Amino acid sequence: MCNAFGIVNFEGSNVKIKGLQDYRPAGAISFLGRYRLIDFPISNLSNSGVNHIQVHIKDKPRSLVEHLGTGRHYNINSKRGKLHILPSSSDLGSDFYNHDIASYLYNMRAIEEVNYPYVILVPSHMVYRMDYSDLLDRHIESGADITMVYQSVDNAKEAFIDCDVLNLNKQKGVLSIEKNRGIYKTRNISLETYVMSKELFIDLVKKAANTSSLYWFRDIVNDECSELDIRATNHRGFFACINDFKSYFDANMSLMDFDKAKDLFDEDWPIYTRTNDSCPTQYYPTGRVVNSFVSNGCLIEGTVENCIVGRGCVVKKGAVLKNCVISPSVVIGEDVHIENVVVDKKARITRKKDLVGESGNPMYVKRDDRI
């Protein structure tokens, strides 16, 4: 059992996923056909022995609340554990003021009542695998005030734009936090994961609120880099930051690589999600599937190549799908050709026979659309 509680924070102001985010928070967006983005941080917490988890929701809560339910499917201890869904205030006046600090203040009583000495803050829009119990042990052993997690990347000029970057000294102490503007190739990208005592966390939240009404938690941590002992630990392995439409598409497609998928998914570290009892996918004699993730409950009569296909989708005879991310309950009609397209939930593409996006710049079909 991990002697800490978890907070899954809602997406920051730098997370702008075109189209998909219009209907739900980032954490509720479908990933690899059968998961939601929030399944990864909650599964990491649950597998690490964190049994008390708070999920803060910014807006458009319906789909996320429906998916989370009571949290039983995340294998949280049924006697001592709890998944607590906490909305932010609806009286903030402007979206500029609807940030994580405002949510923490609005739900401060729920935070103060948690009977754990440490808190682990994790984002809802990042995909990676990590044992937080080991991270907490390292934090306590180091004697640091705050421990943060980062990953060194060598493609920061074209990827991870607007993600937080940690500037470190030789001892991996955090000197400052800034944004990745795509200027340098090699950067230490923050996983926006923090470990600290609950007491310090509450103090920083209140200090941030007194400093500026527009401060996010990262801002107050950045201010305190010279005052507190803030250290960083390196994460190795698959890591994806979903902060825009292209990064969402690229993260899905990158897991077609078996080695990357094997690194993220481990039989001893299950990724939990809300399941249903739909039947296995049916592949008709005319169907052909190559290098794709196809979820359960689908009917495949056409050709699917290098695609992610969500639950309950129908691909009619003669249809051809290439390099696409298809959300659940989508219908692709006969002889329809779509390529480099992200299709949102319950859309039907039957009349328009050709939808081809640019490689590296996929097209988006909105939820419930009829084409």
Secondary structure, 3 states (H helix, E strand, C coil): CCCEEEEEECCCCCCECCCHHHCCCHHHCEECCCEECCHHHHHHHHHCCCCEEEEEECCCCHHHHHHHCCCHHHCCCCCCCEEEEEECCCCCCCHHHCCHHHHHHHCHHHHHCCCCCEEEEEECCEEECCCHHHHHHHHHHHCCCEEEEEEEECCCCCCCCCCEEEEECCCCEEEEEEECCCCCCCEEEEEEEEEEEHHHHHHHHHHHHHHCCCCCHHHHHHHHHHCCCEEEEECCCCEEECCEHHHHHHHHHHCCCHHHHHHHCECCECCCCCCCCCCCCEECCCCEEECCEECCCCEECCEEECCEECCCCEECCCCEEECCEECCCCEECCCCEEECEEECCCCEECCCCEEECECCECEEECCCCEC
